[in-house]
Structure formats: C-alpha cells, structure tokens
Amino acid sequence: METMRRSIVLCLCLLPALVFAQARLNNDKNELPEIGVVASNAISIDKELLVGEALMRQLRGRAPIINDPLLEEYIQDLGNRLVAQSDNAKFPFKFFPIGNNDINAFAFYGGHIGIHTGLIVEADNESELASVVAHEIAHVTQRHLARSIESRQKTSPLQLVSMLGGVLLAMADPEAGIAAISASQAAGAQASINYTRSNEKEADRVGIETLAHAGYDPSAAATFFGKLAAKYRHQSKPPAFLLTHPLPESRIADARARQAIYPRIQVGPSLSFHLIKARIQARYTGIRTYDSSYFQAMLDNAEHPVIKKAAQYGLALTLLDTEQPDKAKPIIDRLLQDDPENLFYLDTFTDIALAQKRHHEAVEVLTEHSLKQPRNRVLALNLANAMIKDGQHNEAVRIIKDYLLINPEHLLSYQLLSEAYGESRQMLEMHQAKAEVYALIAAYPRAIDELQTAYNFTADSTLEKQRIRARIEQMRDADTRLRNL
C-alpha cells in the first residue's frame, strides 16, 4: 500500500522497555510469583491503562511508528497468539511497529509493546521473533513496571509520565531523548528503567513457557540470544536490545536448560514471517543493498518454496518502489494465481494498479475480497484508498467509518478519512477528521484549532455547532489531564 505509506508514515517518540525494580522471587525457581498482589498497592489496572494510553498518544506524535496495515496486522496476530497462552493478561495487548534498524523491542504500561523493524530483519525465523515478543509480554503480565512503583510510594505514577517519555526516548534515540529531559533528572530516571536480573530471569522463564504453549520452538530464545551475544560481543556499540537486556553466558545457559523442559517443536518456515521480513527490507530499512538485485539473488539461491515466494514478493516491491510497476505486475499476478486470498499480494496488486491508473479495477477486485473478509484492516483501507483515487469518496467514507467502529484509535484511518472529505470538498467533515488525527498524537491545541475552523462551516446547523463545542471541551479536558500527568 505504497501510495498510502508515503503520505502516512508518522514519526513518533519511541518508548523502549521501562521502569523495573527489584522483584521478589520464590525460593522454587520454577514456581511463578503471585501476580497482582505484589503490585496492587502501587498502581491499579485502571490507572496503568490510563498511563499507557497517555504515553501511547505521545509516542504517536514523536517516534517512528510505521502505519502500515500489513505490518500492524502481522505483529498483532503474532502477539495475540502469544497472549492467548499467557497467564494474568489483565487487558488487551496492543503491538505496534517502530521503524528503526536497531534490534529491540519494549513494553510499557497498559499492555503496549513496540517492535523494531530491525528485530524482525535480524530474526531468522518466526520462533526467534516470537521469543523476544513473549519475553516482553512476560514483563507486562508479571507487572514488572507496576511492581517498580511499589518502591516509589511517595511518587504518583502519573507524575512519572513526562519524565519517562524523555528517558525512554533516550534509550532509542539518544540525541532526542537527552534533549527531552534535564541532566538532573537523567541519572536517577535512567537507574529506574534498567532491568534487574530477577526481572529478566522471570521474563525469560515465563516467556519460554508461553513460547512453547503457543506452538513455537522453545529453543528459539536461547538460539537468538546466543546469536546476538556472539555477533556483538566485541563491538563497542551493541544493539539497543543488549543494552536493556544484557546477555551474560549464565543467562543464555539458563535459557538452554529451561528449553529442555519442553518437547522440541519442529516449526516449518512461516510464509507470513518471510513476507513481512522482505517487505521491511524493501521498504523500511533504508539500506540500499536490499534492492532488486538482492532479491533476485535470493530467488536464484532459494530452495524452500516459502523463501522463493518471499524473494519474488520482495523483488516486486523493489521494482514498484523504483517506478517499474510494469515489471512488478507479472510477478504479483503469478503469486496471486497460486494464492489468491493472500493479503500481502493483494496489497501490492493495489499499489501496482493505482500506479498504472487502473483505479476502478482495483476497486472491483478489492470489493470482491472485502465481502469475504469484512472489516479486515488491509482490505478495508486498501479499498478505501482505491475508491478515493477512483472518485468514489462517499463509499470510501462509509468503509473507513465502518472500520473505525472496531478500531476507533486507528491513525491511518482518520488520515484517509480526512483525505476523502478533502477530495470531495466536505470541509466541515475534513476539519473534524483532522482534529481526531491531532488528538491521537496528543496535539490537543492543534486539534482544537481544527474544530474551531470546522465550526465556520456549520452554516445554520445548530446540532453540528453543539457537537463541535462539546468536542472542543473534551479536547481541552484531555489536554489538561495530559499536562497534569
């Protein structure tokens, strides 16, 4: 969905994995602690969700989150598969991609987990990626963040939000992060977010258990950790993951010992994993070596059918992105012939069709598939985008609004909605949609400005004027709450 991607990828403030304090371990290392009791006096579930939402809105406005429906859907599906096998999941988890070549993943309040694109590229298979995600899920389900607040009873967790934003940014983007906090705050706050050995050991144990129960290879954690430790052992600047997740030999040995508890699971190559990895390499790394010649060589040397398909897909993307849609089209056509329901191929088919000005054909094909999978984010947003290009603005608005009913905080949807209204000269609705975009990135003053502009287009509609005034008050209240955190 390249047309959308170029207009919509936002840069946000990355919040890597956070605030951990000393955990209390049971004498039996294989027995898990009682969750909730330890942290109940520190921060309630409701308050944790509130803090997580506030941090997420700040993130959307300041860090390189990638608004790519395919990437979003892949990591959310993978994360949900793991959460389904996790104990003590107190709330729905939200997984989101960060456009950063560093190898890292991080968790924060309210079940939010960010996954760097660099982590996906470094992993050799889906089990390795899942091992890191399962580890981060464990930090949340074990309530390590909330438990760290227990030792800070005199400090409200809400008062930590503004400081945490800068400190956590420093872990992913040192220049931006250091500028966001004062020198006096930096030392104490940095000490608060370092992982403790007990936290890491507990997250390893719970993560490997989750990994095995979800049907992934439980040996993948030790394999991936060992590979990273060997690769970066003698480098002066290790990846971000190793800075926040140190990998001494004892920890890798513990992971190997723990995997022996579970039966070895032979997991074949995941087509979705290798397709998403090729997509990231082709579009989001910014590394020139991932060009058409790279994917052609990959295709020439591939033996497994899954790897061949991923190579073909990556080749089609690089050809499309270098303005060669005529060469990309036959590749995608062949892939679709073998797998007509594949969302990766349908997404790229849409981009090719729009690049070739075959707008109506894209609408017809996507409409047929959308009837089979209503409200699927990839199909719905591709179809809405194609309809906007085809001049079917009202239909595009209907589809986007329908999708927003199940995902009301989806930034890309509001941006497309604003575009559809703007193209059809519906100025009142366009400014209202833009206001929601700004609200989702915590830019409440700009959101209020958009609503005040929308007010000028209400004509004699008393109802619309009342709605806008009420929404402005909501925005002001939200801005006040954010400033008080």
C-alpha positions in Angstrom: 0.0 0.0 0.0 2.8 2.3 -1.1 0.5 5.2 -2.0 -0.8 5.4 1.5 2.5 4.6 3.1 4.3 7.6 1.7 1.7 10.0 2.8 1.0 8.5 6.2 4.1 7.1 7.9 4.5 9.2 11.0 7.5 9.8 13.2 6.9 9.3 16.9 8.7 9.2 20.2 9.9 5.7 20.9 9.3 4.4 24.3 11.5 1.4 24.9 11.1 -1.1 27.8 10.9 0.7 31.0 10.9 1.2 34.7 11.9 -2.0 36.5 12.7 -2.6 40.2 13.8 -5.5 42.4 11.3 -8.4 42.0 10.7 -10.9 44.8 11.4 -14.5 43.6 10.0 -17.6 45.2 12.6 -20.0 46.6 11.5 -22.5 44.0 12.9 -21.1 40.7 10.3 -23.0 38.7 7.3 -21.6 40.6 5.9 -18.3 39.4 5.1 -15.5 41.9 1.6 -14.4 42.8 0.7 -11.6 40.3 -1.4 -8.6 41.2 -0.9 -8.9 44.9 2.6 -7.6 44.8 1.7 -4.6 42.6 -1.9 -4.0 43.8 -0.8 -1.3 46.2 1.3 0.5 43.7 -0.9 1.1 40.7 -4.3 -0.3 39.8 -5.1 -1.9 36.4 -7.3 1.1 35.5 -4.6 3.6 36.3 -2.0 1.5 34.4 -4.3 1.6 31.3 -4.6 5.4 31.7 -0.8 5.9 31.9 -0.3 3.6 28.9 -2.8 5.5 26.8 -1.2 8.8 27.6 2.3 7.5 26.7 1.0 6.0 23.5 -0.5 9.2 22.4 2.8 11.0 23.0 4.5 8.2 21.1 2.4 8.5 18.0 3.5 12.2 17.7 7.2 11.8 18.3 8.6 8.4 17.3 8.9 6.5 14.0 5.8 4.3 14.3 5.0 2.7 10.9 1.4 3.0 9.9 1.3 0.0 7.6 -1.8 -2.2 7.9 0.0 -5.3 6.8 2.8 -4.8 9.3 0.3 -3.9 12.0 -1.8 -6.9 11.3 1.1 -9.3 11.3 2.6 -8.3 14.6 -0.8 -8.0 16.3 -1.7 -11.5 15.1 1.6 -12.9 16.3 1.3 -11.1 19.6 -2.3 -12.3 20.1 -1.2 -15.9 19.6 1.3 -15.5 22.4 -1.0 -13.5 24.8 -3.7 -16.3 24.3 -1.2 -18.6 26.0 -0.1 -16.2 28.8 -1.4 -16.2 32.3 -2.5 -13.0 34.0 -3.2 -11.0 30.9 -5.4 -8.3 32.5 -6.2 -6.2 29.4 -6.0 -6.4 25.6 -2.4 -6.0 24.3 -1.5 -3.6 21.6 1.5 -4.3 19.4 2.9 -1.7 17.1 5.9 -1.5 14.7 8.7 1.0 15.1 10.7 2.0 12.0 14.2 1.5 13.5 17.0 -0.7 12.3 18.2 -1.3 15.9 17.5 -4.7 17.3 15.0 -4.0 20.1 11.5 -4.5 21.5 10.0 -2.8 24.5 6.9 -2.9 26.8 5.2 -0.2 28.8 2.1 0.4 30.8 -1.3 -1.0 29.7 0.0 -3.8 27.5 1.6 -1.7 24.8 4.5 -3.4 23.1 6.7 -1.8 20.4 8.7 -4.0 18.0 11.6 -2.6 16.0 11.8 -3.5 12.3 15.4 -4.2 13.0 14.4 -7.1 15.3 12.3 -8.7 12.5 15.1 -8.4 10.0 17.7 -9.9 12.4 15.5 -12.9 13.3 16.0 -16.0 11.0 12.5 -17.4 11.7 9.2 -16.6 13.4 10.0 -18.5 16.5 13.1 -16.3 17.2 10.9 -13.2 16.7 8.2 -14.7 18.9 10.7 -15.5 21.7 11.5 -11.8 22.1 7.8 -10.7 21.9 7.0 -13.4 24.5 9.7 -12.0 26.8 8.2 -8.5 26.6 4.7 -9.9 27.2 6.0 -11.5 30.3 7.3 -8.2 31.6 3.7 -6.9 31.4 1.9 -9.9 32.7 4.3 -10.2 35.7 3.6 -6.5 36.2 7.3 -5.6 36.5 6.5 -1.9 35.7 3.8 -1.7 38.3 6.0 -3.5 40.9 8.7 -1.0 40.4 6.3 1.7 41.5 5.9 -0.1 44.9 9.3 1.2 45.9 8.3 4.7 44.9 5.2 5.1 47.1 5.8 8.8 47.5 5.7 9.4 43.8 2.5 9.1 41.9 3.0 7.0 38.7 1.1 9.6 36.7 3.8 12.2 37.7 6.4 10.0 36.1 4.9 10.2 32.6 6.6 13.3 31.3 10.0 12.3 32.6 9.6 8.7 31.3 8.8 10.0 27.8 12.3 11.6 27.6 14.2 8.9 29.4 12.6 6.1 27.3 13.2 8.1 24.1 16.9 8.3 25.1 17.1 4.5 25.0 16.1 4.5 21.3 17.3 7.9 20.1 19.9 9.3 22.4 20.1 12.8 21.0 16.3 13.4 21.0 15.9 11.6 24.4 18.7 13.5 26.2 17.2 16.8 24.9 13.8 15.8 26.3 15.0 15.6 30.0 17.2 17.7 32.2 20.6 16.4 33.3 19.4 16.3 36.9 16.6 14.0 36.1 18.6 11.8 33.8 20.8 9.9 36.2 18.0 8.9 38.7 15.5 8.1 36.0 17.9 6.0 34.0 18.6 3.9 37.1 14.9 3.3 37.4 14.4 1.8 34.0 17.4 -0.6 34.0 16.2 -4.2 34.0 17.0 -6.1 37.2 18.4 -9.6 37.0 15.4 -11.0 38.7 13.0 -9.3 36.3 14.9 -10.6 33.3 15.2 -14.2 34.7 11.5 -14.2 35.4 10.6 -12.8 32.0 12.8 -15.4 30.4 11.2 -18.2 32.3 7.6 -17.1 31.6 8.4 -16.1 28.0 9.8 -19.6 27.1 6.8 -21.2 28.7 4.5 -19.0 26.6 6.5 -19.7 23.5 6.2 -23.4 23.9 2.5 -23.3 24.7 1.8 -21.1 21.6 3.3 -23.8 19.3 6.7 -22.1 18.7 10.1 -23.7 19.1 11.1 -23.2 22.8 14.8 -23.4 21.8 14.4 -20.2 19.8 15.0 -17.9 22.8 18.4 -19.4 23.6 19.3 -19.6 19.9 18.5 -16.0 19.3 20.1 -14.7 22.5 23.2 -16.7 21.8 23.4 -15.5 18.2 23.2 -11.8 19.3 25.7 -12.3 22.1 28.2 -13.8 19.7 27.7 -11.3 17.0 28.0 -8.2 19.1 30.4 -9.4 21.9 33.4 -7.4 20.7 31.6 -4.3 19.4 31.8 -1.0 21.2 28.2 -0.1 20.4 25.9 -3.1 20.8 22.3 -3.0 19.7 19.7 -1.4 21.9 18.3 -4.8 22.9 21.6 -5.8 24.5 21.8 -2.5 26.4 18.4 -3.1 28.1 18.6 -6.9 28.0 22.2 -7.9 28.9 23.0 -11.5 27.8 25.7 -13.0 30.1 26.6 -16.6 29.4 24.8 -17.7 32.6 21.5 -16.2 31.2 21.9 -18.0 27.9 22.8 -21.2 29.7 19.6 -20.9 31.8 17.5 -20.4 28.7 19.1 -23.6 27.2 18.3 -25.5 30.4 14.8 -24.3 30.5 14.0 -25.2 26.9 14.8 -28.8 27.8 11.7 -28.9 30.0 9.6 -28.7 26.8 9.5 -31.1 23.9 11.3 -29.8 20.8 8.9 -28.5 18.3 9.8 -28.6 14.6 8.3 -25.5 13.1 8.5 -25.0 9.3 9.2 -21.6 7.7 6.3 -19.2 8.1 5.3 -17.6 4.8 3.9 -14.5 6.6 7.1 -14.0 8.6 9.3 -14.2 5.5 6.9 -11.9 3.5 6.9 -9.3 6.2 10.7 -9.5 6.5 11.0 -9.0 2.8 8.6 -6.1 3.0 10.6 -4.4 5.7 13.9 -4.9 3.9 12.5 -3.5 0.7 10.6 -0.5 2.1 11.6 0.4 5.7 15.3 -0.2 6.3 16.7 2.5 4.0 19.5 0.1 3.3 20.5 0.3 -0.4 21.7 -3.3 -0.6 18.1 -4.5 -0.2 17.4 -3.8 -3.9 16.1 -5.8 -6.8 19.5 -7.5 -7.3 19.4 -8.6 -3.7 16.0 -10.3 -4.0 16.9 -11.7 -7.4 20.0 -13.4 -5.9 17.8 -14.6 -3.0 15.4 -16.1 -5.6 18.1 -17.7 -7.6 19.6 -19.4 -4.5 16.4 -20.3 -2.6 15.5 -23.9 -2.3 12.4 -23.8 0.0 9.1 -22.7 -1.7 8.4 -20.2 1.1 11.7 -18.4 0.7 11.2 -18.3 -3.1 7.8 -16.6 -2.6 9.3 -14.1 -0.2 12.1 -13.4 -2.7 9.6 -12.9 -5.5 7.5 -10.6 -3.3 10.5 -8.5 -2.3 11.5 -8.2 -5.9 8.1 -7.0 -6.9 8.2 -4.4 -4.1 11.6 -3.0 -5.1 10.5 -2.8 -8.8 7.3 -1.0 -7.8 9.2 1.4 -5.5 11.6 2.3 -8.2 8.7 3.2 -10.5 8.7 0.0 -12.6 5.1 -1.2 -12.0 5.0 -2.9 -15.4 7.8 -5.3 -14.3 6.3 -5.8 -10.9 2.9 -6.7 -12.2 3.6 -10.2 -13.7 5.4 -11.2 -10.5 2.4 -10.4 -8.3 0.0 -11.8 -10.8 1.8 -15.2 -10.6 1.8 -15.1 -6.8 -1.9 -14.3 -6.7 -2.7 -17.1 -9.1 -1.2 -19.6 -6.6 -2.6 -17.8 -3.5 -5.5 -15.5 -4.5 -6.5 -14.6 -0.9 -3.0 -13.6 0.3 -3.2 -10.1 1.8 0.4 -9.3 1.0 -0.1 -9.9 -2.7 -3.5 -8.1 -2.8 -1.9 -5.1 -1.1 0.9 -4.9 -3.7 -1.6 -5.6 -6.5 -3.5 -2.4 -5.3 -0.3 -0.3 -5.4 0.6 -1.5 -8.9 -3.0 -0.9 -10.2 -3.0 2.6 -8.7 0.4 3.4 -10.1 -0.9 2.3 -13.6 -4.1 4.4 -13.1 -6.2 1.3 -13.1 -8.2 2.6 -10.2 -11.6 1.1 -11.0 -10.1 -2.4 -11.5 -8.5 -2.2 -8.0 -11.9 -1.2 -6.5 -13.6 -4.2 -8.2 -11.0 -6.7 -7.1 -10.8 -5.5 -3.5 -14.6 -5.2 -3.2 -14.9 -8.9 -4.0 -12.4 -9.8 -1.4 -13.8 -7.5 1.2 -17.2 -9.2 1.0 -15.4 -12.4 2.2 -13.5 -10.6 5.0 -15.5 -7.5 6.1 -13.6 -5.0 8.3 -10.2 -6.6 7.6 -7.9 -3.7 8.0 -5.7 -4.5 5.0 -8.6 -4.9 2.6 -10.8 -2.1 4.0 -8.1 0.5 3.9 -6.7 -0.5 0.5 -10.3 -0.4 -0.8 -11.0 3.0 0.7 -7.7 4.3 -0.7 -8.5 2.9 -4.2 -12.0 4.4 -4.0 -10.6 7.9 -3.2 -8.4 7.6 -6.2 -11.4 6.5 -8.3 -13.5 9.4 -7.1 -15.9 7.3 -5.0 -15.4 9.5 -2.0 -18.7 8.7 -0.2 -18.2 5.0 -0.4 -14.7 5.4 0.9 -16.0 7.4 3.8 -18.6 4.7 4.6 -15.9 1.9 4.6 -13.5 3.9 6.8 -16.2 4.8 9.3 -17.3 1.2 9.4 -13.7 0.1 10.2 -13.3 2.9 12.9 -16.3 1.3 14.7 -14.0 -1.6 15.7 -10.7 0.3 15.8 -11.6 3.9 16.9 -8.0 5.0 17.5 -6.5 4.0 14.2 -4.5 6.9 13.0 -4.2 5.9 9.3 -8.0 5.6 9.0 -8.5 9.1 10.2 -5.9 10.4 7.8 -7.6 8.6 4.9 -11.0 9.9 6.1 -9.6 13.5 6.1 -8.3 12.9 2.6 -11.7 11.6 1.3 -13.5 14.5 2.7 -11.0 17.0 1.3 -11.1 15.5 -2.2 -14.9 15.8 -2.1 -14.8 19.3 -0.7 -16.7 18.4 2.5 -14.8 21.0 4.6 -16.7 20.6 7.8 -16.1 16.9 8.0 -12.5 17.3 6.8 -11.5 19.6 9.6 -13.3 17.3 12.1 -11.3 14.3 10.9 -8.1 16.3 11.1 -8.9 17.2 14.7 -9.1 13.5 15.5 -5.7 12.9 13.9 -4.1 15.5 16.1 -5.9 14.2 19.2 -4.5 10.8 18.6 -0.9 12.2 18.8 -1.8 14.3 21.9 -1.6 17.6 19.9 -4.7 18.9 21.5 -4.2 22.7 20.8 -4.0 21.9 17.1 -7.0 19.6 17.3 -9.0 22.4 18.9 -7.8 24.8 16.1 -9.2 22.3 13.5 -12.5 22.1 15.3 -12.8 25.9 15.5 -12.2 26.0 11.8 -14.8 23.3 11.3 -17.2 25.5 13.2 -17.0 28.1 10.5 -18.6 25.5 8.0 -21.6 24.6 10.1 -23.9 27.1 8.4 -27.2 27.0 10.3 -26.8 23.6 11.8 -27.4 24.0 15.5 -26.8 20.3 16.1 -23.4 20.4 14.4 -22.4 23.5 16.4 -23.3 21.8 19.7 -21.4 18.7 18.7 -18.3 20.7 17.9 -18.5 22.8 21.1 -18.8 19.6 23.1 -15.8 18.0 21.4 -13.7 21.1 22.0 -14.5 20.9 25.7 -13.5 17.2 25.6 -10.2 18.1 23.9 -9.5 20.8 26.5 -10.1 18.4 29.3 -7.8 15.8 27.7 -5.1 18.4 27.3 -5.4 19.5 30.9 -5.2 15.9 32.1 -2.1 15.3 30.0 -0.4 18.4 31.3 -1.1 17.2 34.9 0.4 13.8 34.4 
